[in-house]
Amino acid sequence: VNNVEDVNGNEVSNGTEKEFAGTSTPDQTAPEVIIKEPSANATNVNRNEPINIEFSEPLAADNFNNSFTLTTNGEEVPVEITSDDDVHFTVTPSSALGPGKLYTISLVGVQDVTGNIMTNTEWSFHTATSTDHTAPFLVSSVPANNGTGVALSSTISMTFSEPIDAE
């Protein structure tokens, strides 16, 4: 590394070197699903939550979109798929999933960037039978309501009656 400096003009020592060893052995390991939400055989799944799938390595560009299907009663469910890194995928159904239904996720022909193909896989889950219509409420907070003498550097925390959408 030579002639590199930060935004304040501080320069990296010229001639800075780092060594590494590569390999000429090509990747021969197929990708694997390492996280799936909802999990296989999950019950009472929130009908409005997205599906999250994480792989052991990056997939070939747009491969997941062509390999993923979500079905119920033999009919494909329309979804939107997003990923920032081709490893973590968020699948959002176009509308809320039906109450008390069995859904099946199928992954067929998933391949990594070097063309290794994962064994086809599928798993199913059941959605909750009803939609929650009860608004959450604040159970407690720190500092307490109308607290006095609270340090300006205090950490504020709140506990709600149910999980809260962080977005």
C-alpha positions as YAML, in Angstrom:
chain: A
units: angstrom
residues:
- id: 1
  name: VAL
  ca: [0.00, 0.00, 0.00]
- id: 2
  name: ASN
  ca: [1.45, 3.36, -1.02]
- id: 3
  name: ASN
  ca: [0.17, 6.95, -0.99]
- id: 4
  name: VAL
  ca: [-3.09, 6.27, 0.87]
- id: 5
  name: GLU
  ca: [-4.43, 8.79, 3.37]
- id: 6
  name: ASP
  ca: [-7.60, 9.42, 5.35]
- id: 7
  name: VAL
  ca: [-9.84, 12.47, 4.99]
- id: 8
  name: ASN
  ca: [-7.67, 14.37, 7.49]
- id: 9
  name: GLY
  ca: [-4.47, 13.85, 5.51]
- id: 10
  name: ASN
  ca: [-3.00, 11.12, 7.74]
- id: 11
  name: GLU
  ca: [-1.00, 8.83, 5.48]
- id: 12
  name: VAL
  ca: [-0.64, 5.06, 5.71]
- id: 13
  name: SER
  ca: [3.01, 4.06, 5.95]
- id: 14
  name: ASN
  ca: [4.27, 3.53, 2.40]
- id: 15
  name: GLY
  ca: [5.16, -0.03, 1.66]
- id: 16
  name: THR
  ca: [2.61, -1.51, 4.08]
- id: 17
  name: GLU
  ca: [2.14, -5.14, 3.03]
- id: 18
  name: LYS
  ca: [-0.17, -7.98, 3.99]
- id: 19
  name: GLU
  ca: [0.25, -11.57, 2.84]
- id: 20
  name: PHE
  ca: [-2.32, -14.24, 2.18]
- id: 21
  name: ALA
  ca: [-2.45, -17.68, 0.66]
- id: 22
  name: GLY
  ca: [-5.00, -18.65, -1.94]
- id: 23
  name: THR
  ca: [-5.98, -21.96, -3.38]
- id: 24
  name: SER
  ca: [-6.48, -23.21, -6.88]
- id: 25
  name: THR
  ca: [-9.00, -25.80, -5.67]
- id: 26
  name: PRO
  ca: [-12.44, -24.79, -6.93]
- id: 27
  name: ASP
  ca: [-15.43, -24.59, -4.59]
- id: 28
  name: GLN
  ca: [-17.23, -27.93, -4.73]
- id: 29
  name: THR
  ca: [-19.54, -27.48, -1.75]
- id: 30
  name: ALA
  ca: [-23.22, -26.91, -2.45]
- id: 31
  name: PRO
  ca: [-24.99, -24.18, -0.48]
- id: 32
  name: GLU
  ca: [-27.10, -25.13, 2.54]
- id: 33
  name: VAL
  ca: [-30.01, -23.46, 4.31]
- id: 34
  name: ILE
  ca: [-28.70, -22.48, 7.76]
- id: 35
  name: ILE
  ca: [-31.63, -20.38, 9.00]
- id: 36
  name: LYS
  ca: [-35.28, -20.66, 8.04]
- id: 37
  name: GLU
  ca: [-38.06, -18.63, 9.64]
- id: 38
  name: PRO
  ca: [-40.65, -19.97, 10.02]
- id: 39
  name: SER
  ca: [-39.04, -23.30, 10.78]
- id: 40
  name: ALA
  ca: [-40.24, -26.67, 9.54]
- id: 41
  name: ASN
  ca: [-43.53, -27.72, 11.19]
- id: 42
  name: ALA
  ca: [-43.93, -24.36, 12.93]
- id: 43
  name: THR
  ca: [-47.46, -23.65, 14.14]
- id: 44
  name: ASN
  ca: [-49.34, -20.47, 14.97]
- id: 45
  name: VAL
  ca: [-47.10, -18.49, 12.56]
- id: 46
  name: ASN
  ca: [-47.92, -14.79, 12.35]
- id: 47
  name: ARG
  ca: [-49.79, -14.25, 9.08]
- id: 48
  name: ASN
  ca: [-48.16, -10.86, 8.48]
- id: 49
  name: GLU
  ca: [-44.50, -11.74, 9.12]
- id: 50
  name: PRO
  ca: [-42.05, -12.16, 6.24]
- id: 51
  name: ILE
  ca: [-40.22, -15.42, 5.61]
- id: 52
  name: ASN
  ca: [-36.45, -15.26, 6.26]
- id: 53
  name: ILE
  ca: [-33.96, -17.69, 4.77]
- id: 54
  name: GLU
  ca: [-30.17, -17.63, 5.17]
- id: 55
  name: PHE
  ca: [-27.70, -19.73, 3.20]
- id: 56
  name: SER
  ca: [-24.19, -20.94, 4.01]
- id: 57
  name: GLU
  ca: [-22.73, -18.98, 1.07]
- id: 58
  name: PRO
  ca: [-23.80, -16.51, -1.63]
- id: 59
  name: LEU
  ca: [-26.13, -17.80, -4.33]
- id: 60
  name: ALA
  ca: [-25.83, -17.11, -8.04]
- id: 61
  name: ALA
  ca: [-27.45, -13.78, -8.99]
- id: 62
  name: ASP
  ca: [-31.27, -14.04, -9.19]
- id: 63
  name: ASN
  ca: [-31.08, -17.82, -8.62]
- id: 64
  name: PHE
  ca: [-33.15, -17.71, -5.44]
- id: 65
  name: ASN
  ca: [-35.99, -15.83, -7.15]
- id: 66
  name: ASN
  ca: [-36.30, -18.63, -9.71]
- id: 67
  name: SER
  ca: [-35.84, -21.45, -7.16]
- id: 68
  name: PHE
  ca: [-38.29, -20.38, -4.42]
- id: 69
  name: THR
  ca: [-42.00, -21.18, -4.30]
- id: 70
  name: LEU
  ca: [-44.57, -20.76, -1.54]
- id: 71
  name: THR
  ca: [-47.77, -22.76, -1.95]
- id: 72
  name: THR
  ca: [-50.98, -23.51, -0.09]
- id: 73
  name: ASN
  ca: [-53.53, -26.09, -1.24]
- id: 74
  name: GLY
  ca: [-51.41, -26.62, -4.37]
- id: 75
  name: GLU
  ca: [-51.62, -22.97, -5.42]
- id: 76
  name: GLU
  ca: [-48.60, -20.69, -5.63]
- id: 77
  name: VAL
  ca: [-48.66, -17.62, -3.38]
- id: 78
  name: PRO
  ca: [-47.35, -14.37, -4.96]
- id: 79
  name: VAL
  ca: [-44.35, -12.97, -3.08]
- id: 80
  name: GLU
  ca: [-41.73, -10.23, -3.20]
- id: 81
  name: ILE
  ca: [-38.14, -11.34, -2.61]
- id: 82
  name: THR
  ca: [-35.34, -9.08, -1.41]
- id: 83
  name: SER
  ca: [-31.67, -9.62, -0.56]
- id: 84
  name: ASP
  ca: [-28.73, -7.29, -0.07]
- id: 85
  name: ASP
  ca: [-26.05, -9.98, -0.24]
- id: 86
  name: ASP
  ca: [-27.45, -13.12, -1.98]
- id: 87
  name: VAL
  ca: [-27.06, -14.95, 1.37]
- id: 88
  name: HIS
  ca: [-29.95, -13.52, 3.45]
- id: 89
  name: PHE
  ca: [-33.34, -13.49, 1.75]
- id: 90
  name: THR
  ca: [-36.58, -11.89, 2.91]
- id: 91
  name: VAL
  ca: [-39.74, -13.20, 1.27]
- id: 92
  name: THR
  ca: [-42.84, -11.06, 1.75]
- id: 93
  name: PRO
  ca: [-46.18, -12.43, 0.59]
- id: 94
  name: SER
  ca: [-48.16, -9.92, -1.51]
- id: 95
  name: SER
  ca: [-50.97, -10.09, 1.06]
- id: 96
  name: ALA
  ca: [-51.45, -11.56, 4.53]
- id: 97
  name: LEU
  ca: [-51.38, -15.35, 4.61]
- id: 98
  name: GLY
  ca: [-54.68, -17.11, 5.27]
- id: 99
  name: PRO
  ca: [-55.71, -18.07, 8.82]
- id: 100
  name: GLY
  ca: [-55.05, -21.63, 9.98]
- id: 101
  name: LYS
  ca: [-53.57, -22.76, 6.68]
- id: 102
  name: LEU
  ca: [-50.73, -25.10, 5.80]
- id: 103
  name: TYR
  ca: [-48.04, -23.43, 3.66]
- id: 104
  name: THR
  ca: [-45.14, -25.18, 1.94]
- id: 105
  name: ILE
  ca: [-41.83, -23.61, 0.94]
- id: 106
  name: SER
  ca: [-39.95, -25.34, -1.88]
- id: 107
  name: LEU
  ca: [-36.38, -24.66, -2.98]
- id: 108
  name: VAL
  ca: [-35.55, -26.32, -6.30]
- id: 109
  name: GLY
  ca: [-32.31, -25.80, -8.22]
- id: 110
  name: VAL
  ca: [-30.64, -23.46, -5.73]
- id: 111
  name: GLN
  ca: [-27.01, -22.94, -6.73]
- id: 112
  name: ASP
  ca: [-24.04, -20.96, -5.49]
- id: 113
  name: VAL
  ca: [-21.90, -18.56, -7.55]
- id: 114
  name: THR
  ca: [-19.67, -21.42, -8.78]
- id: 115
  name: GLY
  ca: [-22.64, -23.54, -9.92]
- id: 116
  name: ASN
  ca: [-22.84, -26.08, -7.08]
- id: 117
  name: ILE
  ca: [-26.47, -27.16, -6.77]
- id: 118
  name: MET
  ca: [-28.13, -27.72, -3.39]
- id: 119
  name: THR
  ca: [-30.32, -30.77, -2.86]
- id: 120
  name: ASN
  ca: [-33.95, -29.78, -3.46]
- id: 121
  name: THR
  ca: [-35.71, -29.17, -0.17]
- id: 122
  name: GLU
  ca: [-39.07, -28.17, 1.22]
- id: 123
  name: TRP
  ca: [-40.72, -27.57, 4.57]
- id: 124
  name: SER
  ca: [-44.17, -26.59, 5.77]
- id: 125
  name: PHE
  ca: [-45.70, -24.46, 8.49]
- id: 126
  name: HIS
  ca: [-49.19, -23.57, 9.77]
- id: 127
  name: THR
  ca: [-50.40, -20.00, 10.19]
- id: 128
  name: ALA
  ca: [-52.26, -18.72, 13.23]
- id: 129
  name: THR
  ca: [-56.03, -19.17, 13.13]
- id: 130
  name: SER
  ca: [-56.78, -15.53, 13.87]
- id: 131
  name: THR
  ca: [-55.31, -12.11, 13.46]
- id: 132
  name: ASP
  ca: [-54.40, -10.17, 16.57]
- id: 133
  name: HIS
  ca: [-56.60, -7.06, 16.80]
- id: 134
  name: THR
  ca: [-55.45, -6.03, 20.27]
- id: 135
  name: ALA
  ca: [-53.17, -3.00, 20.34]
- id: 136
  name: PRO
  ca: [-50.03, -3.29, 22.46]
- id: 137
  name: PHE
  ca: [-49.77, -1.20, 25.61]
- id: 138
  name: LEU
  ca: [-46.86, 0.11, 27.64]
- id: 139
  name: VAL
  ca: [-46.27, -2.10, 30.69]
- id: 140
  name: SER
  ca: [-43.32, -0.22, 32.19]
- id: 141
  name: SER
  ca: [-40.62, 2.27, 31.33]
- id: 142
  name: VAL
  ca: [-37.27, 3.50, 32.63]
- id: 143
  name: PRO
  ca: [-37.23, 6.26, 33.62]
- id: 144
  name: ALA
  ca: [-40.68, 5.98, 35.16]
- id: 145
  name: ASN
  ca: [-43.52, 8.23, 34.02]
- id: 146
  name: ASN
  ca: [-43.09, 11.73, 35.55]
- id: 147
  name: GLY
  ca: [-39.68, 10.70, 36.92]
- id: 148
  name: THR
  ca: [-37.56, 13.52, 38.36]
- id: 149
  name: GLY
  ca: [-33.81, 13.93, 38.70]
- id: 150
  name: VAL
  ca: [-33.19, 11.65, 35.74]
- id: 151
  name: ALA
  ca: [-29.62, 11.87, 34.47]
- id: 152
  name: LEU
  ca: [-29.34, 13.16, 30.88]
- id: 153
  name: SER
  ca: [-27.18, 10.12, 30.02]
- id: 154
  name: SER
  ca: [-29.79, 7.61, 31.27]
- id: 155
  name: THR
  ca: [-30.77, 4.76, 28.99]
- id: 156
  name: ILE
  ca: [-34.44, 4.85, 28.10]
- id: 157
  name: SER
  ca: [-36.19, 1.49, 27.94]
- id: 158
  name: MET
  ca: [-39.80, 0.43, 27.51]
- id: 159
  name: THR
  ca: [-41.59, -2.88, 27.99]
- id: 160
  name: PHE
  ca: [-44.72, -3.54, 25.97]
- id: 161
  name: SER
  ca: [-47.46, -6.11, 26.38]
- id: 162
  name: GLU
  ca: [-46.46, -7.91, 23.15]
- id: 163
  name: PRO
  ca: [-43.66, -7.89, 20.55]
- id: 164
  name: ILE
  ca: [-43.33, -4.59, 18.72]
- id: 165
  name: ASP
  ca: [-42.49, -4.02, 15.03]
- id: 166
  name: ALA
  ca: [-39.01, -2.44, 15.24]
- id: 167
  name: GLU
  ca: [-39.36, -0.63, 11.91]
...
